[in-house]
């Protein structure tokens, strides 16, 4: 039997807490101080074993010696042995941060020069520091996904225990999985925040190479997940809320881990976390990779630091699988949607915790306090729920991830592979942000008008697309508020069935759509979001009009330039040029001062050359798809009369169009037209005399109704009155038929070279 030799004096003055401590050798009831000085021998047969315990130093971190007045030995020895590094970590500059290094070096050089020379360089230093801060802000507010991955893997980024000792008043680390192992890659323990007790579980990376090897680079083995599982059961039994910190590239995937049940350990944790009756909050502080992160991440709320990433496969692994090279990792990081902002849009993450400029390693203390505030806020919200609500909340969080649709026909080509086309995840824009963007774009358009430059087309198109999406969202909200969502869905399904079968629209279905549309329009003003919808719709109309005007202006300018170029080519042709020069020489030789003094033969030659040029111009314009309507000199009276009659004709056309619209939109005529379509479709399949007779009767009936509408007494009288006015104007010597001679008896012939050519493009545009 083993005997222990010690001095009796060693037990004097020991406290109860000292007597109940246990040493690492399994000896109970002996003070550690006494064991530090004692030697004990074990005698068995002729063998003797002598062992001496090394005396451990008192812990100096993170609390001073008087942290617990009830313990004479100072800080409890069973607290975590995690201590501050003796040397400050070396600064590490990432690739995209290199432009900042030159500015920082310049600031150091100026300060060194100021210290050496004693001169005052404070203004230059302040200017350089402001420039550095602005550059830092610009860089860290426009980070790409792969840059955030690099920040999440930064060697100096605060670890789990760094945050724990900053946010807790007391923390006791708990070890072991009760199966003989203690994985250092996962740390567990009980700590307090503002007097409330929590169970903390997290991945622990190293702060240098030595610690990383010890912690296995934060990649847990099955023993680590079983340790976490034991602590979850412990917390659930005692009612401690659980806070997990995720920071791992993934579970350790070596042969030994697989033999010991790596997959089973992760699956067991997943199943267990969904049944725990205490609130669970998970925080991604670095990178969360695959099942190794999810094994302690099935929480009621998943929060992420601003530069943390959460992925199913690392960007490098994804790029190697899809693009056969790890160099495509930036593209993979963008496609995977792994940052906090993107995951919040996908409703996988529940919030983003801000980081200081430069990343969490730039100010670890401030980052820890933000984590503490987020934990308190989340736990206050979850603490108000009872057990059943808490379990349902956790279940629904994961049930709502992803989505599917039913009842929508799938194309034959898509059915083969069943690969859904990638669609961008679009978030709603708040009204304040939208108003700011609208005002900025308006200012840009006004500035472009004042400076006679082209408006910002790209920004205008993006704003129109954004407004279209917002208007669609507002219409959807209005439909839901009015309780018409089910009816719209049913109508949409009927309409899609008709389209998929290439059938003619049934008049009954058209009436249903018209009635539903009318009901929606009537009740739209009472919708709660009507004001927002109207504002966005007005903005959309305004920007669409601005885009149309801009496009027409650009088209007009381009067409004018082309016409002028063609006209110059015609005038510059040798035969035309020779004729014009000959006419000019004859006019100069005649000595006439005005058009009246020229002889008739010379006048005829001038008219012939002019007509030839006009004919050439007309042919070129027709080849460009333009129609020449007028080739005359423009007089003020002619313009006024033309505008007057044009206005009268437009009014008459508008009345006729309204009359026709009223007749066409009437339910009777609509049904007749649809019936005619159905009869024509039937006749195409099985023609006979009966169907032809029905088609002729329906056509005659429709023509008769339209003819009655057009030949109404009011429209007929207005048309005859307008014809009489035009005839009188043409007969008048000063009217539309007036000659050039009567209109301009004393003007020089050179003024007629600038005759007006009016060209209509389609029916809506004209250029002079």
VEXBA-513261 format. One line per 4 residues: for each residue x, y, z of C-alpha. Coordinates in Angstrom, 2 decimals. Last residue first. Layout:
BEGIN
X,Y,Z  ...
This chain:
BEGIN
-36.64,70.57,-88.15  -37.31,67.27,-86.42  -40.63,65.53,-85.82  -41.59,62.69,-83.51
-44.85,60.90,-82.71  -46.19,59.19,-85.82  -43.37,56.96,-87.05  -40.46,59.33,-87.50
-41.98,62.41,-89.09  -39.72,64.79,-91.02  -40.24,68.51,-91.50  -37.82,70.18,-93.92
-37.81,73.95,-93.56  -36.21,76.06,-96.31  -32.81,77.51,-95.47  -31.83,78.14,-99.11
-34.89,80.36,-99.44  -33.12,83.26,-97.78  -30.66,83.49,-100.68  -33.48,84.55,-102.95
-33.70,88.00,-101.34  -37.01,89.05,-99.81  -39.22,91.68,-101.42  -42.41,89.85,-102.33
-42.35,87.33,-99.49  -45.81,85.83,-99.00  -47.19,86.69,-102.45  -44.11,85.42,-104.27
-43.83,82.30,-102.27  -47.35,81.39,-103.24  -50.33,81.22,-100.92  -52.11,77.86,-100.74
-52.23,77.63,-96.94  -53.75,81.06,-96.54  -52.93,84.54,-97.83  -54.66,84.05,-101.17
-57.59,82.26,-99.35  -58.82,79.15,-101.16  -56.75,76.85,-98.90  -58.06,78.50,-95.73
-61.65,78.16,-96.93  -61.14,74.46,-97.68  -59.58,73.88,-94.23  -62.55,75.56,-92.52
-65.05,73.52,-94.53  -63.29,70.25,-93.70  -63.35,71.12,-89.96  -67.10,71.77,-90.06
-67.72,68.46,-91.85  -65.76,66.53,-89.19  -67.51,68.26,-86.25  -70.92,67.54,-87.79
-70.09,63.87,-88.32  -68.73,63.46,-84.77  -71.89,64.92,-83.21  -74.32,63.04,-85.52
-72.84,59.62,-84.78  -71.26,58.01,-87.83  -68.25,56.64,-85.86  -70.35,54.85,-83.22
-72.84,53.52,-85.75  -69.99,52.20,-87.89  -68.49,50.40,-84.89  -71.81,48.71,-84.08
-72.37,47.69,-87.71  -68.85,46.34,-88.07  -69.34,44.14,-84.97  -72.69,42.80,-86.28
-71.30,42.14,-89.76  -68.34,40.24,-88.31  -70.65,38.19,-86.05  -72.93,37.30,-88.97
-69.99,36.38,-91.22  -68.47,34.14,-88.51  -71.83,32.46,-87.82  -72.33,31.76,-91.53
-68.85,30.31,-91.82  -69.55,28.07,-88.82  -72.75,26.75,-90.42  -71.18,26.21,-93.84
-68.44,23.92,-92.53  -64.79,24.13,-91.53  -63.52,21.62,-88.89  -60.20,22.70,-87.28
-59.89,26.20,-88.75  -63.63,26.73,-88.28  -63.30,26.05,-84.54  -60.59,28.70,-84.16
-62.64,31.19,-86.20  -65.70,30.46,-84.02  -63.67,30.98,-80.83  -62.26,34.27,-82.10
-65.77,35.47,-83.09  -67.06,34.57,-79.61  -64.25,36.63,-78.11  -65.21,39.59,-80.30
-68.91,39.20,-79.43  -68.11,38.98,-75.72  -66.12,42.20,-75.92  -68.94,43.88,-77.87
-71.42,43.04,-75.10  -69.05,43.84,-72.20  -68.39,47.35,-73.41  -64.69,48.02,-73.73
-64.87,48.16,-77.54  -67.75,50.67,-77.54  -66.15,52.94,-74.95  -62.77,52.68,-76.68
-64.37,53.56,-80.05  -65.99,56.68,-78.60  -62.75,57.66,-76.90  -60.83,57.23,-80.16
-63.37,59.31,-82.12  -63.18,62.08,-79.53  -59.36,61.98,-79.58  -59.33,62.11,-83.38
-61.55,65.20,-83.27  -59.29,66.88,-80.72  -56.20,66.02,-82.77  -57.82,67.41,-85.90
-58.64,70.69,-84.15  -55.09,70.94,-82.79  -53.64,70.26,-86.21  -55.90,72.92,-87.70
-54.63,75.53,-85.25  -50.97,74.46,-85.50  -51.13,74.65,-89.28  -52.75,78.10,-89.15
-50.14,79.41,-86.73  -47.24,77.95,-88.71  -48.57,79.34,-91.98  -48.98,82.78,-90.43
-45.40,82.77,-89.14  -43.87,81.70,-92.41  -41.79,78.56,-93.01  -40.45,78.02,-96.48
-41.57,74.76,-97.92  -40.54,71.12,-98.15  -43.27,69.43,-96.10  -44.09,65.78,-95.41
-40.83,63.94,-95.99  -41.09,60.40,-94.63  -38.15,58.79,-92.85  -36.93,55.18,-93.08
-33.32,56.14,-93.81  -33.84,55.29,-97.51  -36.74,57.74,-97.44  -34.40,60.45,-96.19
-31.93,59.73,-98.99  -34.68,59.86,-101.62  -36.06,63.15,-100.22  -32.60,64.75,-100.20
-32.05,63.79,-103.83  -35.52,65.09,-104.80  -34.94,68.33,-102.92  -31.63,68.83,-104.75
-33.33,68.18,-108.11  -36.21,70.49,-107.20  -33.79,73.28,-106.35  -31.88,72.80,-109.61
-35.17,72.91,-111.56  -36.43,75.98,-109.68  -33.19,77.87,-110.37  -33.35,76.87,-114.05
-36.96,78.08,-114.27  -36.02,81.40,-112.69  -33.18,81.78,-115.22  -35.64,81.24,-118.11
-38.17,83.67,-116.64  -35.75,86.57,-116.41  -34.46,87.77,-113.05  -35.50,91.23,-111.83
-38.24,89.88,-109.56  -35.82,87.74,-107.55  -33.78,90.69,-106.34  -30.77,92.82,-107.23
-30.35,91.63,-110.82  -26.90,92.19,-112.41  -27.45,89.36,-114.90  -23.79,88.33,-114.58
-24.19,87.64,-110.83  -27.30,85.48,-111.42  -25.54,83.64,-114.27  -22.50,82.94,-112.09
-24.69,81.67,-109.21  -26.58,79.35,-111.59  -23.26,77.94,-112.92  -21.95,77.41,-109.39
-25.12,75.53,-108.43  -24.91,73.32,-111.55  -21.23,72.49,-110.97  -21.85,71.69,-107.29
-24.69,69.36,-108.21  -22.53,67.50,-110.77  -19.43,67.41,-108.51  -21.27,66.17,-105.35
-20.60,68.49,-102.42  -24.22,69.59,-102.09  -25.31,65.94,-101.87  -22.57,64.99,-99.37
-23.38,68.04,-97.26  -27.03,66.98,-97.18  -26.03,63.44,-96.12  -23.93,64.82,-93.25
-26.72,67.15,-92.20  -29.16,64.24,-92.21  -26.80,62.04,-90.15  -26.23,64.78,-87.57
-29.92,65.44,-87.34  -30.52,61.71,-86.82  -27.96,61.51,-84.01  -29.40,64.60,-82.29
-32.94,63.27,-82.64  -31.94,59.87,-81.26  -30.21,61.46,-78.28  -33.21,63.67,-77.61
-35.59,60.74,-77.99  -33.52,58.68,-75.51  -33.35,61.53,-73.00  -37.07,62.20,-73.32
-37.85,58.51,-72.78  -35.52,58.33,-69.75  -37.06,61.44,-68.21  -40.53,60.00,-68.76
-39.48,56.75,-67.08  -38.02,58.80,-64.20  -41.30,60.66,-63.68  -43.48,57.58,-64.06
-41.36,55.66,-61.52  -41.42,58.58,-59.08  -45.19,58.77,-59.37  -45.44,55.02,-58.70
-43.14,55.32,-55.69  -45.23,58.11,-54.17  -48.52,56.37,-54.98  -47.34,53.12,-53.37
-46.13,54.91,-50.23  -49.43,56.76,-49.89  -51.46,53.60,-50.55  -49.60,51.56,-47.90
-52.57,51.18,-45.54  -54.95,50.26,-48.43  -58.06,52.45,-48.59  -57.07,54.02,-51.93
-56.68,50.55,-53.43  -60.30,49.56,-52.80  -61.69,50.73,-56.14  -58.64,49.63,-58.11
-58.76,46.14,-56.60  -62.47,45.73,-57.32  -61.95,46.87,-60.92  -59.07,44.44,-61.39
-61.12,41.59,-59.94  -64.02,42.49,-62.24  -61.77,42.66,-65.32  -60.08,39.34,-64.49
-63.45,37.63,-64.00  -64.77,39.10,-67.25  -61.70,37.81,-69.10  -62.23,34.35,-67.59
-65.84,34.35,-68.83  -64.71,35.50,-72.27  -62.36,32.45,-72.52  -58.89,33.39,-73.70
-57.83,31.30,-76.66  -55.77,28.23,-75.81  -52.01,27.78,-76.04  -52.06,25.06,-73.32
-49.42,26.79,-71.17  -51.14,30.15,-71.59  -54.53,28.81,-70.45  -52.93,27.09,-67.44
-51.03,30.28,-66.53  -54.27,32.29,-66.55  -56.02,29.80,-64.27  -53.07,29.88,-61.84
-52.95,33.68,-61.86  -56.68,33.81,-61.12  -56.24,31.44,-58.16  -53.30,33.48,-56.82
-55.22,36.73,-57.27  -58.20,35.29,-55.41  -55.99,34.03,-52.59  -54.22,37.39,-52.17
-57.38,39.50,-52.26  -57.55,40.19,-48.51  -57.18,43.96,-48.95  -54.00,44.03,-46.85
-52.49,41.16,-48.87  -53.26,42.90,-52.19  -51.77,46.16,-50.83  -48.60,44.35,-49.74
-48.24,42.78,-53.20  -48.78,46.17,-54.85  -46.10,47.67,-52.59  -43.63,44.90,-53.44
-44.27,45.39,-57.17  -43.80,49.16,-56.74  -40.48,48.52,-54.96  -39.28,46.24,-57.75
-40.23,48.78,-60.41  -38.57,51.54,-58.37  -35.32,49.53,-58.28  -35.43,48.96,-62.04
-36.07,52.67,-62.68  -33.24,53.64,-60.29  -30.80,51.28,-62.04  -31.76,52.73,-65.45
-31.24,56.30,-64.22  -27.89,55.45,-62.59  -26.67,53.90,-65.86  -27.99,56.78,-67.98
-26.41,59.61,-65.97  -27.75,62.58,-68.02  -25.82,63.70,-71.12  -24.16,67.08,-70.84
-25.65,70.52,-71.40  -24.09,71.86,-68.16  -27.47,72.93,-66.82  -29.16,69.74,-67.99
-26.46,67.50,-66.51  -26.68,69.34,-63.20  -30.45,68.85,-63.17  -30.03,65.12,-63.88
-27.42,64.73,-61.12  -29.62,66.64,-58.67  -32.54,64.38,-59.50  -30.33,61.32,-58.95
-29.33,62.56,-55.50  -32.95,63.30,-54.60  -34.09,59.84,-55.67  -31.29,58.13,-53.73
-32.17,60.08,-50.58  -35.88,59.33,-51.01  -35.14,55.61,-51.45  -33.01,55.54,-48.31
-35.81,57.22,-46.33  -38.48,54.95,-47.81  -36.57,51.82,-46.82  -35.28,49.56,-49.57
-36.54,45.99,-49.62  -34.00,43.27,-50.31  -33.34,41.48,-53.55  -31.72,38.07,-53.60
-30.43,37.69,-57.13  -31.79,34.75,-59.10  -29.82,31.67,-59.99  -31.74,29.45,-62.37
-33.08,26.28,-60.79  -31.45,23.08,-61.87  -34.06,20.41,-62.47  -31.73,18.72,-65.00
-34.28,17.21,-67.37  -37.28,19.15,-66.08  -35.59,22.39,-67.05  -35.71,21.54,-70.75
-39.36,20.52,-70.55  -40.31,23.80,-68.91  -41.84,23.58,-65.45  -45.49,24.45,-64.76
-46.10,26.35,-61.51  -48.43,24.61,-59.03  -45.97,24.51,-56.16  -43.16,26.80,-55.05
-40.18,26.15,-52.78  -38.17,27.96,-50.15  -34.85,28.15,-48.31  -34.48,28.70,-44.56
-37.94,29.01,-42.99  -37.72,25.64,-41.21  -34.44,26.59,-39.52  -35.84,29.55,-37.63
-39.15,27.74,-37.21  -37.54,25.02,-35.05  -35.72,27.47,-32.79  -38.84,29.59,-32.26
-40.95,26.48,-31.67  -38.55,25.31,-28.96  -38.53,28.73,-27.29  -42.32,29.06,-27.48
-42.66,25.66,-25.79  -40.25,26.56,-23.02  -41.72,29.98,-22.22  -40.53,33.09,-23.99
-39.54,36.33,-22.22  -35.94,35.12,-21.80  -35.52,35.00,-25.59  -35.78,38.78,-25.95
-33.61,39.58,-22.94  -31.15,36.91,-24.10  -30.81,38.57,-27.51  -30.24,42.05,-26.06
-27.76,40.83,-23.45  -25.81,38.81,-26.01  -25.69,41.74,-28.47  -24.46,44.13,-25.77
-21.71,41.68,-24.79  -20.66,41.24,-28.40  -20.39,45.01,-28.79  -18.29,45.08,-25.61
-15.99,42.43,-27.06  -15.49,44.49,-30.22  -14.50,47.52,-28.15  -11.94,45.45,-26.24
-10.51,43.86,-29.39  -9.70,47.22,-31.06  -7.74,46.77,-34.32  -7.98,42.97,-34.01
-11.74,43.20,-34.63  -11.18,44.60,-38.12  -9.42,47.68,-39.54  -12.30,50.01,-38.86
-14.01,48.78,-35.68  -16.43,45.84,-35.82  -20.22,45.88,-35.83  -22.35,42.89,-34.78
-24.56,41.65,-37.63  -27.96,40.12,-36.96  -30.28,37.15,-37.40  -28.24,34.96,-39.73
-29.90,32.46,-42.08  -32.61,34.91,-43.12  -31.30,35.07,-46.73  -30.93,38.84,-46.35
-29.15,38.22,-43.02  -26.81,35.81,-44.80  -25.91,38.52,-47.32  -25.08,41.06,-44.60
-23.09,38.57,-42.52  -20.88,37.40,-45.36  -21.04,33.94,-46.97  -23.08,34.46,-50.12
-21.48,31.49,-51.96  -21.31,33.32,-55.32  -19.05,36.09,-54.06  -16.70,33.75,-52.23
-16.54,31.53,-55.34  -15.52,34.47,-57.53  -12.78,35.46,-55.09  -11.73,31.76,-54.80
-11.09,31.41,-58.56  -7.38,30.95,-57.91  -8.19,27.65,-56.17  -8.44,25.96,-59.55
-10.75,23.32,-61.07  -13.55,25.88,-61.60  -16.35,24.13,-59.73  -14.54,21.82,-57.28
-11.33,23.85,-56.82  -13.34,27.06,-56.54  -15.57,25.54,-53.83  -12.53,24.30,-51.89
-10.86,27.74,-52.08  -14.06,29.54,-51.13  -14.39,27.32,-48.03  -17.34,24.95,-48.00
-20.70,25.18,-46.18  -20.02,28.77,-45.23  -20.20,31.33,-42.45  -17.97,34.41,-42.63
-17.01,37.02,-40.02  -16.13,40.62,-40.96  -19.17,42.28,-39.37  -19.36,39.84,-36.49
-22.16,37.36,-36.86  -25.26,36.55,-34.83  -27.29,33.33,-34.97  -30.38,33.37,-32.78
-32.45,30.47,-31.48  -29.41,28.24,-31.90  -28.23,25.27,-33.92  -24.61,26.53,-34.04
-22.62,24.08,-31.88  -22.46,21.28,-34.47  -23.07,23.88,-37.21  -19.47,25.07,-37.05
-17.83,21.69,-37.63  -20.69,20.87,-40.00  -19.37,23.35,-42.59  -16.96,26.16,-41.73
-17.63,29.10,-39.49  -14.93,31.72,-39.88  -14.24,34.36,-37.27  -16.48,35.58,-34.45
-19.65,33.69,-35.42  -21.99,34.13,-32.44  -24.53,31.51,-31.39  -27.35,32.21,-28.91
-29.24,29.38,-27.19  -32.18,29.84,-24.80  -32.86,26.86,-22.50  -35.14,23.88,-23.14
-32.70,21.88,-25.27  -34.45,19.74,-27.91  -33.05,21.28,-31.09  -29.55,21.24,-29.57
-29.72,17.46,-29.06  -30.30,16.57,-32.69  -27.47,18.76,-33.95  -25.10,17.54,-31.24
-25.79,13.89,-32.08  -25.18,14.62,-35.78  -21.79,16.17,-34.99  -20.74,13.19,-32.84
-21.98,10.71,-35.43  -20.00,12.41,-38.20  -16.77,12.38,-36.19  -17.20,8.79,-35.08
-13.87,7.60,-33.57  -12.76,6.06,-36.87  -13.45,9.33,-38.65  -11.36,11.21,-36.11
-8.49,8.71,-36.54  -8.54,9.06,-40.33  -8.25,12.83,-40.30  -11.04,15.33,-40.89
-10.80,17.79,-38.00  -14.14,19.63,-37.98  -14.28,22.85,-39.95  -12.38,26.10,-40.58
-13.31,27.05,-37.01  -14.51,30.12,-35.11  -18.02,29.75,-33.67  -18.79,31.10,-30.19
-21.66,29.45,-28.32  -23.83,31.05,-25.65  -26.09,28.73,-23.62  -28.67,29.84,-21.06
-28.21,28.01,-17.72  -31.28,26.12,-16.52  -29.45,23.56,-14.31  -30.37,20.47,-16.36
-30.12,22.29,-19.69  -26.69,23.67,-18.77  -25.41,20.19,-17.83  -26.88,18.63,-20.98
-25.17,21.33,-23.02  -21.93,20.77,-21.12  -21.94,17.07,-22.00  -22.62,17.88,-25.66
-19.68,20.32,-25.75  -17.41,17.59,-24.36  -18.81,15.19,-26.95  -18.05,17.76,-29.66
-14.46,18.07,-28.42  -13.94,14.33,-28.19  -15.12,13.94,-31.81  -12.11,16.07,-32.90
-12.25,19.86,-33.08  -10.49,22.12,-35.61  -9.38,25.36,-33.90  -5.88,25.24,-35.38
-5.21,21.94,-33.55  -5.31,23.83,-30.23  -1.73,22.80,-29.31  -0.50,23.35,-32.85
-2.24,26.73,-32.94  -0.77,27.59,-29.52  2.79,27.03,-30.75  2.19,28.85,-34.03
0.75,31.94,-32.39  -2.59,33.17,-31.09  -4.16,29.71,-31.15  -7.75,28.96,-32.08
-10.49,28.14,-29.60  -13.91,26.98,-30.75  -16.64,27.87,-28.29  -18.97,26.89,-25.49
-20.10,29.30,-22.76  -22.75,28.29,-20.19  -24.30,31.41,-18.76  -24.88,32.94,-15.31
-26.38,36.41,-14.96  -24.59,38.90,-12.67  -23.92,41.43,-15.42  -22.35,38.66,-17.49
-21.35,35.55,-15.56  -19.30,32.55,-16.60  -19.51,28.77,-16.82  -17.10,26.85,-19.01
-16.36,25.16,-22.29  -13.38,25.31,-24.64  -13.24,23.38,-27.92  -9.91,22.97,-29.76
-8.29,21.75,-26.48  -10.07,18.36,-26.75  -10.22,16.72,-23.32  -10.35,12.91,-23.48
-10.99,10.04,-21.05  -14.64,9.38,-21.78  -16.15,11.91,-19.40  -15.89,14.55,-22.19
-13.29,16.58,-20.33  -12.80,20.09,-19.02  -14.79,22.94,-17.45  -13.39,26.48,-17.47
-14.63,28.81,-14.74  -15.32,32.40,-15.76  -16.00,35.42,-13.58  -16.93,39.01,-14.48
-17.47,38.10,-18.12  -17.18,40.28,-21.24  -13.41,40.75,-21.59  -12.35,37.33,-20.32
-14.77,35.67,-22.74  -13.69,37.77,-25.74  -10.03,36.76,-25.44  -11.17,33.19,-24.66
-12.95,32.92,-28.02  -10.08,34.37,-30.02  -9.26,37.94,-30.98  -7.92,38.32,-34.57
-4.12,38.58,-34.67  -3.60,35.78,-37.22  -6.29,37.21,-39.56  -8.58,34.42,-40.78
-11.79,36.51,-40.52  -9.91,39.38,-42.20  -8.98,37.13,-45.15  -12.59,35.95,-45.50
-13.73,39.59,-45.42  -11.37,40.28,-48.34  -12.89,37.32,-50.22  -16.39,38.80,-49.74
-15.36,42.24,-51.10  -14.81,45.14,-48.72  -16.23,48.54,-49.61  -16.67,50.16,-46.18
-13.26,48.92,-45.03  -11.27,50.62,-47.82  -13.07,53.97,-47.77  -12.76,54.13,-43.98
-9.05,53.29,-44.04  -8.46,55.91,-46.76  -10.34,58.49,-44.68  -8.39,57.56,-41.56
-5.09,57.80,-43.42  -5.97,61.21,-44.93  -6.95,62.48,-41.51  -3.66,61.17,-40.10
-1.70,62.83,-42.91  -3.40,66.19,-42.31  -2.88,65.95,-38.55  0.81,65.12,-39.06
1.28,68.00,-41.51  -0.36,70.44,-39.12  1.66,69.14,-36.14  5.01,69.49,-37.91
6.52,71.85,-35.34  10.31,71.67,-35.38  12.34,69.99,-32.64  14.69,68.53,-35.25
14.82,64.92,-34.02  11.30,64.69,-32.60  9.72,66.39,-35.61  11.70,64.16,-37.99
10.49,61.06,-36.16  6.91,62.32,-36.34  7.27,62.96,-40.08  8.76,59.49,-40.64
6.00,57.75,-38.64  3.28,59.57,-40.63  4.98,58.62,-43.90  5.15,54.96,-42.85
1.41,54.98,-42.11  0.66,56.49,-45.52  2.85,53.93,-47.32  1.25,51.07,-45.37
-2.28,52.09,-46.32  -1.87,50.95,-49.95  -0.83,47.51,-48.57  -4.20,46.82,-46.94
-5.51,44.71,-49.88  -2.68,42.23,-49.44  -3.10,41.84,-45.68  -0.61,43.44,-43.33
0.30,41.48,-40.20  1.51,43.27,-37.09  3.63,41.07,-34.83  1.83,39.88,-31.73
2.86,41.62,-28.52  5.18,39.52,-26.42  4.39,37.81,-23.12  1.02,36.67,-24.46
-1.82,37.12,-22.01  -2.82,34.02,-20.06  -5.24,31.11,-20.56  -4.79,28.80,-17.53
-8.55,28.74,-17.13  -9.75,28.79,-13.52  -9.13,25.69,-11.40  -6.39,27.41,-9.39
-8.79,29.91,-7.88  -7.16,33.34,-7.63  -5.80,34.21,-4.20  -4.58,31.37,-1.95
-6.63,32.63,0.95  -9.91,32.05,-0.88  -12.98,33.85,0.45  -11.67,37.27,-0.65
-12.06,36.31,-4.36  -10.50,38.84,-6.76  -7.93,39.94,-4.18  -5.05,38.44,-6.16
-5.84,40.43,-9.31  -8.06,39.03,-12.07  -7.36,38.02,-15.69  -4.71,36.88,-15.26
-2.17,36.62,-12.46  -2.50,32.90,-11.76  -0.28,31.75,-8.91  2.79,29.81,-9.85
2.83,26.04,-9.81  5.08,24.01,-7.46  6.29,20.87,-9.15  5.19,17.69,-7.45
7.95,15.25,-6.47  7.74,11.55,-7.13  9.73,8.56,-5.69  9.03,5.00,-6.72
10.63,2.11,-4.76  10.90,-1.51,-5.98  12.01,-4.46,-3.79  8.51,-5.62,-2.87
6.24,-2.63,-2.99  7.17,0.62,-1.36  5.62,3.87,-2.61  7.37,7.05,-1.55
6.11,10.57,-1.03  7.95,13.86,-1.18  6.30,16.97,0.11  6.93,20.65,-0.73
4.36,21.08,-3.45  2.09,18.61,-1.74  1.85,20.94,1.22  0.89,23.87,-1.02
-1.64,21.67,-2.83  -3.38,20.92,0.43  -4.15,17.22,0.89  -7.74,15.91,1.07
-7.61,13.95,-2.18  -4.69,12.48,-4.11  -5.67,11.88,-7.78  -2.29,12.81,-9.32
-3.68,16.03,-10.83  -4.40,17.37,-7.41  -7.78,17.63,-5.79  -9.03,20.56,-3.71
-11.27,19.89,-0.74  -8.59,20.57,1.88  -7.66,23.93,0.34  -11.31,25.04,0.37
-11.57,24.13,4.03  -8.63,26.33,4.90  -5.11,25.29,5.85  -3.42,26.92,8.81
-1.69,23.80,9.93  -1.61,20.97,7.47  2.05,21.44,6.42  3.25,21.28,10.02
2.59,17.58,10.05  5.40,17.13,7.59  4.88,14.65,4.82  5.42,11.02,4.03
2.81,9.39,1.87  2.34,5.66,1.91  1.31,3.42,-0.93  0.00,0.00,0.00
